[in-house]
Amino acid sequence: MSESLVSVPVALGELFDKITILQIKRERIADPAKVGNVQRELALLQEVAAAFAAGPHKEPLALLVRELHAINGTLWDLENEVRAFARTDTFEAPFIAAARDIYAGNDRRAAVKRDINRLLGSALVEEKDHSGGRPAA
């Protein structure tokens, strides 16, 4: 079977989020084969993002992308921390604090992605709702 590549519409905040996650993976993954896969995907996405990164909103976008990169780096560390606690069945206060920090980080991440969508006039936006309820029928 030959390799396939599909194009799908995504919110622009999601595009830049994915790029920052791939950058972090490239920095932190040791396996050369995995890094090669990461680098290939990153190059494709950066090519798509280049027009926005060089556009009229270049400076505010760069600030938001740096913030997104920092948030995603922190989330990466927190996820590793939580997984380490889980491997040792340690579910005490430090585990709970790390899990709560993940929730807070994900909320901040969603806000930055929303800011990117707004800044660039994204046709698509990511919606979040953690109210726990279902809409009325």
DSSP file with accessible surface (Angstrom, degrees, kcal/mol):
  #  RESIDUE AA STRUCTURE BP1 BP2  ACC     N-H-->O    O-->H-N    N-H-->O    O-->H-N    TCO  KAPPA ALPHA  PHI   PSI    X-CA   Y-CA   Z-CA
    1    1 A M              0   0  227      0, 0.0     2,-0.1     0, 0.0     3,-0.1   0.000 360.0 360.0 360.0 136.6    0.0    0.0    0.0
    2    2 A S        -     0   0   98      1,-0.1     2,-0.1     0, 0.0     0, 0.0  -0.422 360.0 -89.7 -82.9 161.9    1.3    3.5   -0.9
    3    3 A E        -     0   0  172     -2,-0.1     2,-0.4     1,-0.0    -1,-0.1  -0.411  42.1-152.2 -69.9 145.7    1.5    6.3    1.6
    4    4 A S        -     0   0   98     -2,-0.1     2,-0.4    -3,-0.1    -1,-0.0  -0.900  12.4-171.4-119.5 148.6   -1.5    8.6    1.8
    5    5 A L        -     0   0  134     -2,-0.4     2,-0.3     2,-0.0    -2,-0.0  -0.986   8.4-170.4-138.2 125.8   -1.8   12.2    2.8
    6    6 A V        -     0   0  115     -2,-0.4     2,-0.5     2,-0.0    -2,-0.0  -0.875  15.2-140.0-115.9 151.1   -5.1   13.9    3.3
    7    7 A S        -     0   0  124     -2,-0.3    -2,-0.0     2,-0.0     0, 0.0  -0.940  23.5-180.0-108.3 131.5   -5.9   17.5    3.8
    8    8 A V        -     0   0  100     -2,-0.5     2,-0.2     2,-0.0    -2,-0.0  -0.977  31.2-110.4-130.6 144.5   -8.5   18.4    6.3
    9    9 A P        +     0   0  111      0, 0.0     2,-0.3     0, 0.0    -2,-0.0  -0.536  43.6 171.3 -72.4 136.8   -9.9   21.8    7.3
   10   10 A V        -     0   0   68     -2,-0.2   114,-0.2   114,-0.1   113,-0.2  -0.970  40.3 -93.1-139.5 157.8   -8.9   22.9   10.9
   11   11 A A     >  -     0   0    8     -2,-0.3     4,-1.8     1,-0.1     3,-0.3  -0.417  37.9-122.3 -64.5 145.3   -9.2   26.0   13.0
   12   12 A L  H  > S+     0   0   22    112,-0.5     4,-2.2     1,-0.2     5,-0.2   0.867 112.9  57.7 -64.0 -32.8   -6.0   28.0   12.7
   13   13 A G  H  > S+     0   0    0      1,-0.2     4,-2.2   100,-0.2    -1,-0.2   0.895 105.5  51.3 -61.5 -37.6   -5.4   27.8   16.4
   14   14 A E  H  > S+     0   0   64     -3,-0.3     4,-2.6     2,-0.2    -1,-0.2   0.886 106.9  54.0 -66.7 -38.5   -5.4   24.1   16.1
   15   15 A L  H  X S+     0   0   11     -4,-1.8     4,-2.1     2,-0.2    -2,-0.2   0.956 112.5  42.1 -59.9 -49.8   -2.8   24.3   13.3
   16   16 A F  H  X S+     0   0   10     -4,-2.2     4,-2.3     1,-0.2    -1,-0.2   0.856 112.5  55.1 -70.2 -31.9   -0.4   26.3   15.4
   17   17 A D  H  X S+     0   0    1     -4,-2.2     4,-2.3    -5,-0.2    -1,-0.2   0.947 108.6  48.1 -61.7 -47.6   -1.1   24.1   18.5
   18   18 A K  H  X S+     0   0   66     -4,-2.6     4,-2.5     1,-0.2    -2,-0.2   0.904 109.7  53.3 -61.4 -40.6   -0.2   21.1   16.5
   19   19 A I  H  X S+     0   0    8     -4,-2.1     4,-2.4     1,-0.2    -1,-0.2   0.938 109.3  47.8 -61.2 -45.3    3.0   22.8   15.2
   20   20 A T  H  X S+     0   0    0     -4,-2.3     4,-2.1     1,-0.2    -1,-0.2   0.901 111.0  51.2 -65.8 -36.5    4.1   23.6   18.8
   21   21 A I  H  X S+     0   0   39     -4,-2.3     4,-2.6     1,-0.2    -1,-0.2   0.928 110.4  48.8 -65.1 -42.1    3.4   20.1   20.0
   22   22 A L  H  X S+     0   0    1     -4,-2.5     4,-2.7     1,-0.2    -2,-0.2   0.888 108.8  53.6 -65.5 -36.8    5.5   18.7   17.1
   23   23 A Q  H  X S+     0   0   37     -4,-2.4     4,-1.8     2,-0.2    -1,-0.2   0.917 110.0  47.8 -61.7 -42.1    8.3   21.1   18.0
   24   24 A I  H  X S+     0   0    1     -4,-2.1     4,-2.0     2,-0.2    -2,-0.2   0.920 111.0  50.6 -65.1 -43.1    8.3   19.8   21.5
   25   25 A K  H  X S+     0   0   67     -4,-2.6     4,-2.7     1,-0.2    -2,-0.2   0.921 108.4  52.5 -59.8 -43.9    8.3   16.2   20.3
   26   26 A R  H  < S+     0   0   86     -4,-2.7    -1,-0.2     1,-0.2    -2,-0.2   0.882 113.5  44.8 -59.8 -36.7   11.3   17.0   18.1
   27   27 A E  H  < S+     0   0  109     -4,-1.8    -1,-0.2    -5,-0.2    -2,-0.2   0.810 124.2  31.2 -74.7 -31.0   13.1   18.5   21.1
   28   28 A R  H  < S+     0   0   98     -4,-2.0     2,-0.4    -5,-0.1    -2,-0.2   0.609  92.6  90.7-113.0 -15.1   12.2   15.7   23.6
   29   29 A I     <  -     0   0   46     -4,-2.7     6,-0.0    -5,-0.2     0, 0.0  -0.726  49.8-167.7 -87.1 135.7   11.9   12.4   21.7
   30   30 A A        +     0   0   94     -2,-0.4    -1,-0.1     4,-0.0    -4,-0.0   0.770  56.5  98.7 -92.9 -29.6   15.1   10.4   21.5
   31   31 A D     >  -     0   0   72      1,-0.2     4,-2.6     2,-0.1     5,-0.2  -0.457  63.3-150.3 -67.3 116.4   14.2    7.8   18.9
   32   32 A P  H  > S+     0   0  107      0, 0.0     4,-2.3     0, 0.0    -1,-0.2   0.850  94.8  53.4 -58.9 -36.3   15.6    8.9   15.5
   33   33 A A  H  > S+     0   0   68      2,-0.2     4,-1.8     1,-0.2     5,-0.1   0.922 111.5  45.5 -65.0 -42.5   12.9    7.1   13.5
   34   34 A K  H  > S+     0   0  121      2,-0.2     4,-2.6     1,-0.2    -1,-0.2   0.912 111.5  52.3 -66.2 -40.8   10.2    8.9   15.6
   35   35 A V  H  X S+     0   0   35     -4,-2.6     4,-3.1     1,-0.2    -2,-0.2   0.891 106.5  54.7 -63.4 -37.3   11.9   12.2   15.3
   36   36 A G  H  X S+     0   0   33     -4,-2.3     4,-2.2    -5,-0.2    -1,-0.2   0.923 109.3  46.6 -60.8 -43.5   12.0   11.7   11.5
   37   37 A N  H  X S+     0   0   86     -4,-1.8     4,-2.2     2,-0.2    -2,-0.2   0.916 113.6  49.0 -63.0 -43.7    8.3   11.2   11.4
   38   38 A V  H  X S+     0   0   12     -4,-2.6     4,-2.9     1,-0.2    -2,-0.2   0.934 111.0  49.8 -61.2 -46.3    7.8   14.2   13.6
   39   39 A Q  H  X S+     0   0   71     -4,-3.1     4,-2.5     1,-0.2    -1,-0.2   0.894 109.1  51.9 -63.2 -39.2   10.0   16.3   11.4
   40   40 A R  H  X S+     0   0  129     -4,-2.2     4,-1.7     2,-0.2    -1,-0.2   0.944 114.0  42.8 -62.9 -46.9    8.2   15.3    8.2
   41   41 A E  H  X S+     0   0   78     -4,-2.2     4,-2.3     1,-0.2     5,-0.2   0.922 113.1  53.2 -66.1 -42.0    4.8   16.2    9.7
   42   42 A L  H  X S+     0   0    0     -4,-2.9     4,-2.9     1,-0.2     5,-0.2   0.921 106.9  51.9 -59.7 -43.7    6.2   19.5   11.2
   43   43 A A  H  X S+     0   0   47     -4,-2.5     4,-1.8     1,-0.2    -1,-0.2   0.909 109.7  49.7 -61.3 -41.8    7.6   20.6    7.8
   44   44 A L  H  X S+     0   0   73     -4,-1.7     4,-1.4     1,-0.2    -1,-0.2   0.923 114.4  43.8 -62.9 -44.5    4.3   20.0    6.1
   45   45 A L  H  X S+     0   0   37     -4,-2.3     4,-2.4     1,-0.2    -2,-0.2   0.887 110.7  54.2 -71.3 -37.5    2.4   22.0    8.7
   46   46 A Q  H  X S+     0   0   70     -4,-2.9     4,-1.5    -5,-0.2    -1,-0.2   0.864 104.2  56.7 -64.3 -33.1    4.9   24.8    8.8
   47   47 A E  H  < S+     0   0  149     -4,-1.8     4,-0.5    -5,-0.2    -1,-0.2   0.922 110.1  44.2 -62.6 -41.9    4.6   25.2    5.1
   48   48 A V  H >< S+     0   0   88     -4,-1.4     3,-0.6     1,-0.2     4,-0.4   0.913 115.9  47.4 -68.0 -40.5    0.8   25.7    5.5
   49   49 A A  H >X S+     0   0    4     -4,-2.4     4,-2.5     1,-0.2     3,-0.7   0.684  88.8  86.7 -76.9 -16.9    1.3   28.1    8.4
   50   50 A A  H 3X S+     0   0   53     -4,-1.5     4,-1.5     1,-0.3    -1,-0.2   0.853  84.0  55.4 -56.8 -39.1    4.0   30.2    6.8
   51   51 A A  H <4 S+     0   0   76     -3,-0.6    -1,-0.3    -4,-0.5     4,-0.2   0.882 113.1  41.8 -63.8 -36.2    1.6   32.5    5.1
   52   52 A F  H X4 S+     0   0   71     -3,-0.7     3,-1.0    -4,-0.4     5,-0.3   0.888 110.9  55.5 -76.4 -38.9   -0.1   33.4    8.4
   53   53 A A  H 3< S+     0   0   44     -4,-2.5    -2,-0.2     1,-0.3    -1,-0.2   0.752 114.7  40.0 -67.0 -23.4    3.2   33.7   10.3
   54   54 A A  T 3< S+     0   0   76     -4,-1.5    -1,-0.3    -5,-0.2    -2,-0.2   0.390  99.9 102.1-103.5   1.6    4.5   36.2    7.8
   55   55 A G  S X  S-     0   0   22     -3,-1.0     3,-1.6    -4,-0.2    -3,-0.1   0.103  95.6 -74.3 -78.4-168.0    1.2   38.1    7.4
   56   56 A P  T 3  S+     0   0  128      0, 0.0     3,-0.2     0, 0.0    -1,-0.1   0.680 130.2  53.9 -66.1 -16.5    0.0   41.4    8.8
   57   57 A H  T 3> S+     0   0   75     -5,-0.3     4,-2.5     1,-0.2     5,-0.3   0.046  72.2 127.2-103.2  25.4   -0.5   39.8   12.3
   58   58 A K  H <> S+     0   0  130     -3,-1.6     4,-2.4     1,-0.2    -1,-0.2   0.881  70.2  43.3 -51.6 -52.0    3.0   38.5   12.5
   59   59 A E  H  > S+     0   0  154     -3,-0.2     4,-2.0     2,-0.2    -1,-0.2   0.949 116.6  42.8 -69.7 -49.5    4.0   40.0   15.8
   60   60 A P  H  > S+     0   0   59      0, 0.0     4,-2.1     0, 0.0    -1,-0.2   0.900 115.6  52.0 -64.6 -33.1    0.9   39.3   17.9
   61   61 A L  H  X S+     0   0    3     -4,-2.5     4,-2.9     2,-0.2     5,-0.2   0.933 106.6  52.8 -65.0 -44.0    0.7   35.8   16.3
   62   62 A A  H  X S+     0   0   37     -4,-2.4     4,-2.4    -5,-0.3    -1,-0.2   0.902 109.0  50.3 -59.5 -39.0    4.3   35.1   17.3
   63   63 A L  H  X S+     0   0  105     -4,-2.0     4,-2.1     2,-0.2    -1,-0.2   0.926 112.2  46.4 -64.0 -45.2    3.6   36.0   20.9
   64   64 A L  H  X S+     0   0   25     -4,-2.1     4,-2.6     2,-0.2    -2,-0.2   0.902 112.0  50.6 -66.0 -38.9    0.6   33.7   21.0
   65   65 A V  H  X S+     0   0   28     -4,-2.9     4,-2.6     2,-0.2    -2,-0.2   0.905 109.4  51.0 -68.0 -38.4    2.5   30.9   19.4
   66   66 A R  H  X S+     0   0  150     -4,-2.4     4,-2.3    -5,-0.2    -1,-0.2   0.914 111.2  48.8 -62.8 -40.5    5.3   31.3   22.0
   67   67 A E  H  X S+     0   0   67     -4,-2.1     4,-2.7     2,-0.2    -2,-0.2   0.927 111.0  49.9 -64.1 -43.0    2.7   31.2   24.8
   68   68 A L  H  X S+     0   0    0     -4,-2.6     4,-2.9     1,-0.2     5,-0.2   0.913 109.4  51.8 -61.8 -40.8    1.2   28.1   23.2
   69   69 A H  H  X S+     0   0   47     -4,-2.6     4,-2.3     1,-0.2    -1,-0.2   0.932 111.0  47.7 -62.0 -44.5    4.6   26.4   23.0
   70   70 A A  H  X S+     0   0   58     -4,-2.3     4,-2.3     2,-0.2    -2,-0.2   0.917 112.7  48.6 -63.6 -44.5    5.3   27.2   26.7
   71   71 A I  H  X S+     0   0   21     -4,-2.7     4,-2.8     1,-0.2    -2,-0.2   0.939 112.4  47.9 -60.5 -47.7    1.9   25.9   27.7
   72   72 A N  H  X S+     0   0   10     -4,-2.9     4,-2.2     1,-0.2    -1,-0.2   0.865 110.0  52.8 -65.9 -33.1    2.3   22.7   25.7
   73   73 A G  H  X S+     0   0    5     -4,-2.3     4,-2.1    -5,-0.2    -1,-0.2   0.923 110.9  46.9 -65.2 -41.9    5.8   22.2   27.2
   74   74 A T  H  X S+     0   0   80     -4,-2.3     4,-2.7     1,-0.2    -2,-0.2   0.919 111.5  51.0 -65.0 -42.6    4.4   22.5   30.7
   75   75 A L  H  X S+     0   0   12     -4,-2.8     4,-2.8     2,-0.2     5,-0.2   0.894 107.1  54.2 -62.9 -38.9    1.6   20.1   29.8
   76   76 A W  H  X S+     0   0   72     -4,-2.2     4,-2.1     1,-0.2    -1,-0.2   0.945 111.0  45.7 -57.5 -48.2    4.1   17.6   28.5
   77   77 A D  H  X S+     0   0   81     -4,-2.1     4,-2.2     1,-0.2    -2,-0.2   0.906 113.0  49.5 -63.1 -43.4    6.0   17.7   31.8
   78   78 A L  H  X S+     0   0   17     -4,-2.7     4,-2.8     2,-0.2     5,-0.2   0.901 108.8  52.3 -64.2 -40.9    2.8   17.4   33.8
   79   79 A E  H  X S+     0   0   70     -4,-2.8     4,-2.5     1,-0.2    -1,-0.2   0.915 110.0  49.0 -61.2 -42.4    1.6   14.4   31.8
   80   80 A N  H  X S+     0   0   79     -4,-2.1     4,-2.2    -5,-0.2    -1,-0.2   0.897 111.1  50.9 -63.1 -39.1    4.9   12.7   32.4
   81   81 A E  H  X S+     0   0   87     -4,-2.2     4,-2.3     2,-0.2    -2,-0.2   0.941 111.0  47.2 -62.7 -47.2    4.6   13.5   36.1
   82   82 A V  H  X S+     0   0   24     -4,-2.8     4,-2.5     1,-0.2    -2,-0.2   0.911 111.6  51.1 -62.7 -41.9    1.1   12.0   36.3
   83   83 A R  H  X S+     0   0  143     -4,-2.5     4,-2.4     1,-0.2    -1,-0.2   0.891 108.3  52.3 -64.2 -37.1    2.2    8.9   34.4
   84   84 A A  H  X S+     0   0   38     -4,-2.2     4,-1.1     2,-0.2    -1,-0.2   0.915 110.3  47.9 -64.7 -42.8    5.1    8.4   36.8
   85   85 A F  H  <>S+     0   0   42     -4,-2.3     5,-2.9     1,-0.2     3,-0.5   0.922 111.7  50.8 -61.8 -42.5    2.7    8.6   39.8
   86   86 A A  H ><5S+     0   0   41     -4,-2.5     3,-1.5     1,-0.2    -2,-0.2   0.886 103.5  58.2 -65.2 -37.8    0.3    6.2   38.1
   87   87 A R  H 3<5S+     0   0  184     -4,-2.4    -1,-0.2     1,-0.3    -2,-0.2   0.812 114.3  38.3 -61.3 -29.6    3.1    3.7   37.4
   88   88 A T  T 3<5S-     0   0   92     -4,-1.1    -1,-0.3    -3,-0.5    -2,-0.2   0.254 112.1-118.3-104.0  11.5    3.8    3.6   41.2
   89   89 A D  T < 5 +     0   0  127     -3,-1.5     2,-0.8     1,-0.2    -3,-0.2   0.865  61.9 151.5  52.2  41.0    0.1    3.7   42.2
   90   90 A T      < +     0   0   43     -5,-2.9    -1,-0.2    -6,-0.1    -2,-0.1  -0.872   9.0 159.4-105.1 102.2    0.8    7.0   44.0
   91   91 A F        +     0   0   99     -2,-0.8    -1,-0.1    -3,-0.1     2,-0.1  -0.284  31.5 119.0-120.2  47.2   -2.4    9.0   43.9
   92   92 A E  S >> S-     0   0  137     -7,-0.0     4,-2.2     4,-0.0     3,-0.6  -0.070  82.9 -56.4 -97.8-161.4   -1.8   11.4   46.8
   93   93 A A  H 3> S+     0   0   73      1,-0.2     4,-2.9     2,-0.2     5,-0.2   0.846 131.2  52.0 -53.0 -44.5   -1.7   15.2   46.9
   94   94 A P  H 3> S+     0   0   68      0, 0.0     4,-2.3     0, 0.0    -1,-0.2   0.909 111.0  48.9 -63.0 -36.8    1.2   15.7   44.3
   95   95 A F  H <> S+     0   0   44     -3,-0.6     4,-2.6     2,-0.2    -2,-0.2   0.943 112.7  47.5 -62.8 -47.2   -0.7   13.6   41.8
   96   96 A I  H  X S+     0   0   72     -4,-2.2     4,-2.5     1,-0.2     5,-0.2   0.917 111.5  50.8 -62.5 -41.7   -3.9   15.5   42.4
   97   97 A A  H  X S+     0   0   47     -4,-2.9     4,-2.3    -5,-0.2    -1,-0.2   0.922 111.4  47.6 -63.2 -43.3   -2.1   18.8   42.1
   98   98 A A  H  X S+     0   0    1     -4,-2.3     4,-1.8    -5,-0.2    -2,-0.2   0.918 111.5  50.7 -64.6 -41.7   -0.5   17.8   38.8
   99   99 A A  H  X S+     0   0   25     -4,-2.6     4,-1.9     1,-0.2    -2,-0.2   0.914 111.1  48.4 -63.0 -41.5   -3.8   16.6   37.4
  100  100 A R  H  X S+     0   0  172     -4,-2.5     4,-2.4     1,-0.2    -1,-0.2   0.885 108.1  54.6 -65.5 -38.4   -5.4   19.9   38.4
  101  101 A D  H  X S+     0   0   87     -4,-2.3     4,-2.7     1,-0.2    -1,-0.2   0.853 104.8  54.9 -63.5 -33.1   -2.6   21.8   36.7
  102  102 A I  H  X S+     0   0   17     -4,-1.8     4,-2.8     2,-0.2     5,-0.2   0.938 107.9  48.5 -64.6 -44.8   -3.3   19.8   33.5
  103  103 A Y  H  X S+     0   0  161     -4,-1.9     4,-2.1     1,-0.2    -2,-0.2   0.943 114.0  46.0 -59.6 -46.8   -6.9   20.9   33.6
  104  104 A A  H  X S+     0   0   56     -4,-2.4     4,-2.3     1,-0.2    -1,-0.2   0.912 113.0  50.4 -63.7 -41.7   -5.8   24.6   34.1
  105  105 A G  H  X S+     0   0   16     -4,-2.7     4,-2.8     1,-0.2    -1,-0.2   0.901 109.5  50.4 -63.6 -41.1   -3.2   24.3   31.4
  106  106 A N  H  X S+     0   0   52     -4,-2.8     4,-2.3     2,-0.2    -1,-0.2   0.874 109.4  51.5 -66.0 -34.9   -5.7   22.8   28.9
  107  107 A D  H  X S+     0   0   95     -4,-2.1     4,-1.9    -5,-0.2    -2,-0.2   0.920 112.3  45.8 -65.8 -42.6   -8.1   25.7   29.7
  108  108 A R  H  X S+     0   0  102     -4,-2.3     4,-2.3     2,-0.2    -2,-0.2   0.904 111.2  53.5 -65.4 -41.3   -5.3   28.2   29.1
  109  109 A R  H  X S+     0   0   47     -4,-2.8     4,-2.5     1,-0.2     5,-0.2   0.925 108.0  49.8 -58.8 -45.9   -4.3   26.4   25.9
  110  110 A A  H  X S+     0   0   12     -4,-2.3     4,-2.4     1,-0.2    -1,-0.2   0.897 109.7  52.0 -61.6 -38.3   -7.9   26.5   24.6
  111  111 A A  H  X S+     0   0   13     -4,-1.9     4,-2.3     2,-0.2    -2,-0.2   0.913 110.2  47.4 -66.4 -40.7   -8.0   30.3   25.3
  112  112 A V  H  X S+     0   0    0     -4,-2.3     4,-2.4     2,-0.2    -2,-0.2   0.920 111.4  50.8 -67.9 -41.5   -4.8   30.9   23.4
  113  113 A K  H  X S+     0   0    6     -4,-2.5     4,-2.6     1,-0.2  -100,-0.2   0.918 110.1  50.6 -60.9 -39.9   -6.0   28.8   20.5
  114  114 A R  H  X S+     0   0  111     -4,-2.4     4,-2.6     1,-0.2    -2,-0.2   0.912 108.5  52.3 -63.7 -40.1   -9.2   30.9   20.5
  115  115 A D  H  X S+     0   0   51     -4,-2.3     4,-2.8     2,-0.2    -1,-0.2   0.894 109.6  49.2 -63.3 -39.4   -7.2   34.1   20.5
  116  116 A I  H  X S+     0   0    0     -4,-2.4     4,-2.5     2,-0.2     6,-0.2   0.937 110.6  50.5 -64.8 -45.0   -5.3   32.8   17.5
  117  117 A N  H  X>S+     0   0    6     -4,-2.6     5,-2.5     1,-0.2     4,-0.8   0.922 113.9  45.0 -57.5 -44.8   -8.5   32.0   15.7
  118  118 A R  H ><5S+     0   0  158     -4,-2.6     3,-0.7     3,-0.2    -2,-0.2   0.933 112.4  50.9 -65.8 -46.6   -9.9   35.4   16.5
  119  119 A L  H 3<5S+     0   0   44     -4,-2.8    -2,-0.2     1,-0.2    -1,-0.2   0.900 118.9  36.5 -58.5 -43.4   -6.7   37.2   15.4
  120  120 A L  H 3<5S-     0   0   27     -4,-2.5    -1,-0.2    -5,-0.2    -2,-0.2   0.441 108.5-118.9 -94.0  -1.5   -6.5   35.4   12.1
  121  121 A G  T <<5 -     0   0   61     -4,-0.8    -3,-0.2    -3,-0.7    -4,-0.1   0.890  37.9-160.6  66.3  41.2  -10.2   35.3   11.4
  122  122 A S      < -     0   0   19     -5,-2.5    -1,-0.2    -6,-0.2  -111,-0.1  -0.266  18.1-145.7 -57.9 134.3  -10.3   31.5   11.3
  123  123 A A  S    S+     0   0  105   -113,-0.2     2,-0.4     2,-0.0    -1,-0.2   0.748  87.6  50.2 -71.2 -24.6  -13.4   30.2    9.5
  124  124 A L        -     0   0   80   -114,-0.2  -112,-0.5    -7,-0.0     2,-0.3  -0.889  68.6-172.9-114.2 147.7  -13.4   27.3   12.0
  125  125 A V        -     0   0   80     -2,-0.4     2,-0.5  -114,-0.1   -11,-0.1  -0.971  25.1-120.6-135.6 151.6  -13.2   27.5   15.8
  126  126 A E        -     0   0   63     -2,-0.3     2,-0.4   -16,-0.1    -9,-0.0  -0.806  27.5-151.7 -92.2 129.3  -12.8   24.8   18.4
  127  127 A E        -     0   0  156     -2,-0.5     2,-0.4     2,-0.0   -17,-0.0  -0.839  10.9-170.6-103.4 139.5  -15.7   24.7   20.9
  128  128 A K        +     0   0  103     -2,-0.4     2,-0.3   -18,-0.0    -2,-0.0  -0.962  10.6 170.9-125.2 145.0  -15.3   23.5   24.5
  129  129 A D        +     0   0  120     -2,-0.4     3,-0.3     1,-0.0    -2,-0.0  -0.799   9.0 168.4-155.3 108.2  -18.0   22.9   27.1
  130  130 A H        +     0   0  142     -2,-0.3    -1,-0.0     1,-0.2    -2,-0.0  -0.021  44.6 115.3-109.1  29.4  -17.2   21.2   30.4
  131  131 A S  S    S-     0   0   86      2,-0.1    -1,-0.2     1,-0.1     3,-0.1   0.701  73.9-135.0 -72.8 -18.9  -20.5   21.9   32.0
  132  132 A G        +     0   0   80     -3,-0.3     2,-0.2     1,-0.3    -1,-0.1   0.342  65.9 112.7  83.9  -8.1  -21.3   18.2   32.2
  133  133 A G        -     0   0   50      3,-0.0    -1,-0.3     1,-0.0    -2,-0.1  -0.575  62.0-130.6 -97.9 161.6  -24.8   18.7   30.9
  134  134 A R        -     0   0  229     -2,-0.2     3,-0.1    -3,-0.1    -1,-0.0  -0.839  34.8-100.0-104.8 146.7  -26.4   17.6   27.7
  135  135 A P        -     0   0  121      0, 0.0     2,-0.1     0, 0.0    -1,-0.1  -0.294  45.0 -97.2 -63.6 150.2  -28.5   20.0   25.7
  136  136 A A              0   0  101      1,-0.1    -3,-0.0    -3,-0.0     0, 0.0  -0.393 360.0 360.0 -66.3 144.0  -32.2   19.8   26.0
  137  137 A A              0   0  153     -3,-0.1    -1,-0.1    -2,-0.1    -3,-0.0  -0.307 360.0 360.0 -76.5 360.0  -33.9   17.8   23.3
